Amino acid sequence: MIPKRFLIIHLIVQMKNPSTASEHSLSEFLPPTYHHQTYDEEVYAMWQKLQCFKAGRAKTEHTDKSSLTPPSSATDSATDKNTEEASHYSIVLPPPNITGRLHMGHALNGTLQDLIIRYKRMCHYDVLWLPGIDHAGIATQTVVKKMLDAKGIDYRDIGRKAFTDHVFAWKEKYGDHIIAQFKHLGCSFDTSRLCFTMDSNLVTAVNTAFKRLYDEGLIYKGKRIVNWCPIDKTALSDDEVEFAPGGELGYLINILYPFADKIEDSHNHDGGTQSPKSSNPTTPSIDGDREPLQGLIVSTTRPETLFGDVAVAVHPEDKRYRAYVGKKVRLPLTGREIPIIADAYVKRDFGTGCLKITPAHDKNDFEIGERHNLPLLNVMNEDATMNDAVPSSFQGLSREICRNKVIAALEKHNLLVRKIPYQVPLGRSYRSKAIIEYRVSEQWFVKMKPLVKKLLAAPEKLKFYPPRIETYYNSWLSNIKDWCISRQIWWGHQIPAWTCKKAITTPNGRTYNIGAILVGIDEADALRDIPDNEREHWRREEDVLDTWFSSALWPFSTLGWPDETAVDFKRYFPTTTLSTAKDIIFFWVARMAILSYHFIGKLPFKNVNIHPTILDDKGRTMSKSKGNGIDPYHVIRGATVNEMKQPIFDARPSDMNVLLENIEKEYKDGFPGIGADALRYTLLYLLTPAQSIQISMNNFLTIGRRFTTKFWNIARFVFMKLDATKQVTHAYATRFPDEIFSQLLTYSQSQSFLAAEGHQANTDRSSGDSPTKNTAKNTDNEHLTQQSYKVFLEQIIQRYCSEQPPSSTSEAMQFPENIIEEYLLGRWEELPLEDQWIECECFQTITHIHKAYETFDFSNMGAIYYQFIWTNLCDHYLEMLKQRLPAASSSKDSGAKNSLSKKELHRIIQTLVFLIRAFKRLLILTHPVMPFMTEYLWGRLRGKLNLCNLPFLMPQTIPLIVHPFLMAEDFRFSSRDETNNATNTNDATNTNDANNTNNANYKNNLSELFTVLKEMIGTVRALRKRYNIHLHTPLRVKIETTYLKDVREEQLKSLFETWMYIIPTEDFTQAEKDQAITLRSEYFTLYVDVSAHIDPESERNTLIKEQAKCQKALLHVKNRLANKDFMAKARPELIAGEKTKAAKLEASLKQIERELAAVCS
C-alpha cells in the first residue's frame, strides 16, 4: 500500500508512468451487454452485507474501496452525532398475502416506494422502509385446506389447533416467498424489521385494540343480516363485496300472489282505491283471453327466495294498492298466508310497485321486517343450497337450479306473469368471486360513526396524491356503516372474548349469567376475576377477526404499539408516506386513519400516494381468472413459451385459444429476461396522471430494455474514452512535470477551498506551520507559503484520497469531493458552450426530479429521464464530445500525442474531467430508478479511474446507494472566485441575489439557444437522410436567424463543424440561395448547398412523385371541407383537424416546389 504522506507525489508519478495494469481493453472491463442475472445478485448481496437498508443509517462513512469489496465493518452512522439528529422518513410496505406471488401491481407499488426510499436515503434522511406479510385469513385457510385435502386429511377432523399448526408450518416454508421476489425487484426495505400479522407482539396489539374498543362500547355482538360468502362460508364486510358497473344480466320475474280471501270490486274508482281487475295497469293475464286472476303481482329478481317471504309491501301513498293494506295473499307454491303491509321504502316505479319481503335474505327487507316486527325465515344452508324449510322437491338444490325450478312451477300453476331481461346488481365476494348471500347471523361489529366523527373533527388531514382522491375518501367516511369484523374460519386472530356457559358467582360477589361476555388481551387478562375452578365454564369465541382489522393497526403495531415508549414508535411514528392502490382506500387506508387517530390521537401517515391500476394492452384489469396477467419474475428473469402459457391454462378464459396463439406468434422462443432496472423504468415511463395504465410484455422490450441498453452504452463510451486518453495524460505529465502539482497548490490557496475545509489562512509565512481548524491568526487575504500549502495539501490527500477509511465519518463528510475536478475545469465562462448547456440541462432535470418526488408526481418522471439521458446527453452532447476526445489509443499514436501543444493537451484533459463528472452525476441522478446498473457502474468507475491513473477523480462515497443526491448547490454557473469576493454580509447577499437572477437568465438563454441548435441539427440530419448524404460530409449552409447573435463566433464555429458537420457561410449569392435547398422553422431559415451530393434527375423524379401524392391528399381534404353535409354534421374538433391537415399539406407543397426549383436550376 502507498504510504499516505507520499500519496500526492505518487499521484504525479502515476501520471508520468501509467500502470501496466490499466491496459485492460474495454470488452474485458465492460462487456457489450449488462449481465443482470449475475451483477444484480452481486450488488444486492453487497447492499445487504453493508446493511445499507437498515434504519438508523442517515449517512454512511466515506471509504476508498471498491463498492463490490466493501469494508468488513459498517457502522450505523447518522448526521453529525447520532441518528436522533437526522430527519426521519418512514414507509410501511402494504403487507402482501403470504399466499401471494408478485404481480404487476406489486411491482409498480414496490418500484414507486423504492424510488422514494432511495431518494430520501440519498438526501440524508434516516430512512425506514418496514416490510411485512399479512396472514390473509380466508385465502390462506383455503390454500392449506386444499393441501390437506390432497393428502386425504379433512381439516375438521384434526381440529383447530392441529389445523393452525399446519398453517404455521406452511407459512415457514412458503410465507416469505413474495418478500424474496420483492428483493429481485431491488426493493431496499429493512428486513431486520420484517413483521408478520400473526407475530406474538402484533397479536398482543390486535387484542389490546379489540379490548379497548369493547370496553368503550364501540364493539358489540348482535344478530344482523350480513354479507355471506357461500364458498368460504364466512361473513364479509360491505367493503369486501364487489358490484359490476351496471349490474349483471338476469331477469325481473313478475309473479302473481293470489288474495287469501275474495275481494269484492266495490271501491269508488275516483275515491283513490282501485281493484286489480279494472284499474291495475299490470293486472295479470296469462294468455290475454282470460279474465285476470285476483291478487297482487310482485316483481323480483330472486324467485327462489319466495319460500322465505313473510309479507308483501306497497308504498302507503300508492293509490293502486291502498285498499289492500292489511289484507293477506297466499304465498305461491306453498299456500302460506302472508300480510300486505305499507312501507315508504317501496319504490312505486319499480316493477309493479309490489315488493316481496324476505327479511332473512335481503338487507333492505331485514330493516323493513324490524320496523313491522316480521319473523325471520331462513331458507338456505351456509353453502347457499336450499334447506328443509322449503318444500321437499326443492331441498338441497343450489340457488341457480332452484330458481329455474321455481319459475317452471310458477308457469305450471299459471302464476308466472312475465319474465323480463334485467341488469341485476349482484354482489360478489372480492376474494372467491362467488355471488354473496344475505344471511342473518350473530356477528361482531364495530360502531364506526363515533370513530369517524372523531376523525373528521381532527385538525390534521391526510394529503392525498392525486388530490382528487380526497373527495372519494371523504364521501365514504360520510356514509359509513358499522363494520362486521367476525369471520367464521379458524386461521387468523381469534376474537379475545369468552362467553359464560354456566351462571356463576365469584368470591367477590359478582354474578355472571349464561351468555355473559368477558374480553381481555389474553385468557388470563379476560378471566382474571374468575376462580380457576370456574374457568372451564367459559368458552372462547370461535370466530376470528376480519384480516383488515389487524391490517388497520399496521402502521403503529409494527413499531411497538401499544408500547408508545418503544424506540421505533417514538422515532418513526407517524410514518411519512403510504403508497397503495385505490381499490383498498376503504378496506385499509380509511380504517388505519380511523383507528390510529382514536388510539393515539395522530394520523398514521402524512401523505397517501394512490398509484394507478395496471391493465392489459386491451384495457382489461389483469387477473388470474382471465389469464392476462404479466408475471414480473418472467420479465426480470425470462420465461420459456410454456411458462408464459401456464397462467392461461390455469385460468382457461373464454379467449384462451387467442391468448395462446398470440404467445406462440410473438414469443415462440420465450421471453428474454431484461432485469429489474428495465422493468422499473418501463413502469415509470408508462405512468400517466390517469388512474390506470395499459401494459404489454412488448413494452418491456421497446421501452425498458432499449433504455437500459442505451445507458450501458453511455458507460462503455466513457470507459472507452478513459482508455483512449491515457497517453494524453501520460504525455502531459511527462512534458510538464510540475503543472498538475502547481495547479493543485494554486487552487488550494483559494478562500473557498479553505472555507470548505473549515480553515482560515495563516499569514505567518515564517512559521512554516500548516493551518489547523479554527486557529487562524488573522483573516486578511494573504496566503500561506507554498511550502505550508504543500504540507496542508499532503494532509488533505492523506485524509481523503488514501485507501484507508478515514478516522471519522464527520470529517469525511466535510471534504468537497469535486474540489480538484472543479479546478481542472477552470472558469465557468471559459467552458465550451456545450459543456455549459449540458450542465444547465442537468440542473433543470434535477430541479424537476426533486419537485416530482416532493409532490409524488411520477407521471412525467420517466419522460424527464428520457429527455435528459436519451435526447440531450446521447443524441447531442456525447456526439459533440466524440470530436473533442481522441479515439481508441494505440502505441502508434504516442508520437501524435506528444506533438500536441500544452493548451491542446490541457483541453483534452479538461474535457475528460468534465465527462467523468457528468457521468458520475448521471449515476447519482438515475440510481433510484435503476439501482442495480448504476451501483455496479459506480464501483467499476472507481476501479477504472484507478487503472487510468486518475485516482483523484474517483467517487469517494461507496456504495452509491448512500451517496448524497444531487442538489442545486452542486452546480455552478459562474466562477467560484467571483461569487466569493463580497466584503461584507450585505454585499454577499446582494451579490448572491444578483447571481441567482443572472444565472437563471443565462440558463434560460442557453436552453433557448440549444433548442434552436437541436432543431437545426435535426433538420439537417433529416435532409442528409433524404438525400442519402453521409452524416460527416460537410455541407455549405447559409443561416438566417436572430437567435445566434449573442454567441461568440468561435463557439458556434466549433459546434457547427464538430456537431452538425456544416460550414456556415455568408458569401451565398442570390443565385446560390435560389439553387439551395431551403429549410425553414420558426427559429431559422437554412439554405443548404447539396449540388455536389445529389443526382438532379433522380431527385427531380422523386420530388414530382411526392408533389403528386401531396396534391392528391390536399384535394381530398379540400373536397371534404367543401362538403356541406360534412361541415354540418362533423364534430368541431374533427373539422379543426382537417383544416390543420390542409395547412400542413399546403406548406409541404410549397417546400416541394422550392426544392424542385432548386434541383432544376
Secondary structure, DSSP 4 states (H G I P E B T S, - for coil): ---GGGHHHHHHHHHHS--GGG---HHHHS-SS--HHHHHHHHHHHHHHTTTTSTT-SS-----S-TTS--S------SSS-GGGS-EEEEE--PPBTT----HHHHHHHHHHHHHHHHHHHTT-EEEEE-EEB--HHHHHHHHHHHHHHTT--HHHHHHHHHHHHHHHHHHHHTTHHHHHHHHHT----GGG-EETTSHHHHHHHHHHHHHHHHTT-EEEEEEEEEEETTTTEEE-GGGEEE-TT-EEEEEEEEEEEBSS-------GGGT---TTTT-TT---SSSSSPPPSEEEEEES-GGGGGG--EEEE-TT-TTTGGGTT-EEEPTTT--EEEEEE-TTS-TTSTTS-EEE-TTS-HHHHHHHHHHTPPP---B-TTSBB-TTS-GGGTT-BHHHHHHHHHHHHHHTT-EEEEEEEEE--EEETTT-PBPEEEEEEEEEE-HHHHHHHHHT-S--PEEESTTHHHHHHHHHHT---EE-EESSSSS-B--EEEESS-EE-TTS-EE-TT-EEE-SSHHHHTTTS-GGGGGGEEE---EE-HHHHHTTHHHHTTTTT-TT-HHHHHH-SEEEEEEEGGGIIIIIHHHHHHHHHHHSS-SEEEEEEEPEEE-TTSPBP-TTTT----HHHHHHEE-HHHHHHHHHHH--TTHHHHHHHHHHH-TT-EE---HHHHHHHHHHH--SSSEEE--HHHIIIIIIHHHHHHHHHHHHHHHHHHHTHHHHHHHHHH-TTHHHHHHHHHHTSHHHHHHHT------TTT-PPP-TT--S--SS----HHHHHHHHHHHHHHHSSSSPPS-HHHHHHS-TTHHHHHHH--GGGS-HHHHHHHHHHHHHHHHHHHHHHHT--TTHHHHHHIIIIIIIIIIIHHHHTTTS--S--GGGHHHHHTS-HHHHHHHHHHHHHHHHHHHHHHHHHTTTSHHHHHHHHHHHHHHHHHTT-GGGS--SSSGGGSPPP-GGG--SS-GGGGG---SHHHHHHHHHHHHHHHHHHHHHHHHHHHHHHHHHHHHHHHHHHHT--TTS-EEEEEE-STTTTS-HHHHHHHIIIII-EEE-S---HHHHHHSEEEE-SS-EEEEE-TTTS-HHHHHHHHHHHHHHHHHHHHHHHHHHH-HHHHHHS-HHHHHHHHHHHHHHHHHHHHHHHHHHHHH-
